[in-house]
């Protein structure tokens, strides 16, 4: 590690600790919140209490999504996750002609209510999770972690095939979202985050560990700043859409083409931080 990076690290880490505690408030945008659709109030209350809620999308919408998915070609993997195959480009375009994106739009109002500010769509992925060999180590997002893009990272997941415990289902620790009863255990490491050991769940009540197995059409809304993992498939594949919302306070906002970008100063501080940690021994997100 270069000397300048060694000197800068504590100052940059101190800045982001303050940013995630206090400074983020100055980036929040006022938004005239629209009324929630029928049934979404209960989902909002569950999100605020547990950080996660599950539902089922209508069969007609599911059929349209599956037909659209079958027309997409698999792209070569473009991250360090060899167990995934991608159906979208590295920087996908938010397109309402895509039935999955259009369905995500229905949840925009709930996202604004949950984040208590404007939620910017900033994350779109459609991928197939391939089974790993028996005894393979849990790697990358298969391990417990907290996303550190923001204090609150609202994600929407939709299963496009049946997912059981052998398909690498999404897993979550209830109450581990910001302000939840389990928020202070294994805290965020902003703004990059890090992967944790596999025994994390042992430190929580068994009833708080949610294994989100479900039929095709299962919808999951979760605050990914809470503890979660998924994708460790041992026998069957998982086909899943992931979408997400961040606030204007996120230093990493803008993972879709033409999406919202962070402020210039915040972006520079974030890039400097990444340089200081690029050779870190533990895995960063």
Phi, psi and omega in degrees: 000134179291151182300319182296327177289321179298321180288321186284333187306307183297327179290317179292320177296321177298321179298312184290330173299318177289322181299315183284342178269317189230313190295333182303333182299329183285346181264351186288140184256138174291141180216134176282103186287127178281159177296145178287152175287166180303130178090344183281339177297317178295321178296319179297317180296320178294320178299315182292329181277312189247343183084359183207148174209145180240148179209189180225132180276156179300147184298327180293320177293321179298315181298320179294319178295317181294321178296319178295318181298321181293339179273359181265143175271146176288133175268154176298143178305136182234023171227188180268027181249090185292347182275000182246145169240137189254141178254350175251162175290170180303314175244087183291159177262131175288116191223116182288352172284342173280117185299334179287317177296319180297322179292323178300326181301331181295340184259007181299317181297317177298320178300316179297320179294315183294316182281346181059032176191181178292125175267122181263124176296122189218010185207119180221118179218140172227115186218161175252127176266120181268143177299144178261166178292149179302132180085002179296144178291153174283125184233158174048230185286000170288342179265157179299139179195166171243131172292141185240023179294335186195173175294325176233130183230090185278124181240148175239127179240140175228123174280129177258001170217171178292135182233121174243192186290347177265001183256007181075051183296156173295138180232148187212148173261110180303141176078009181267002177286168182305123180085355180282172185294338180248018185296324188277351178276130182050065188294167175302154173239075187287151000259007183261329183075174176204155178278146185249175181287162183285348184269012182304318185299336180295342183270006182232160174301136182303327181291344180272350180268111184257124173256111189270063171283150180182167179287166172304136183098357175296130178246133178235127169251127183213146173274106186284000167287346173278167183288130181203167174197173178171171175094006178269081181273133182250337183226319186239156178280161175233128175247120190216138171265141173232128172231161182203158177237139173232164176264172179293350179277352183285131177285350184247010184299141178113047178263015172234154183294127180079007181284173180298138178251150178291162176301154186300315182294314180298320179297320179294318179297320180295317179297320178296320179298315181299321178298321181293334185250011187293338179249022182299141185292319179276158184286127173268157179292000000 
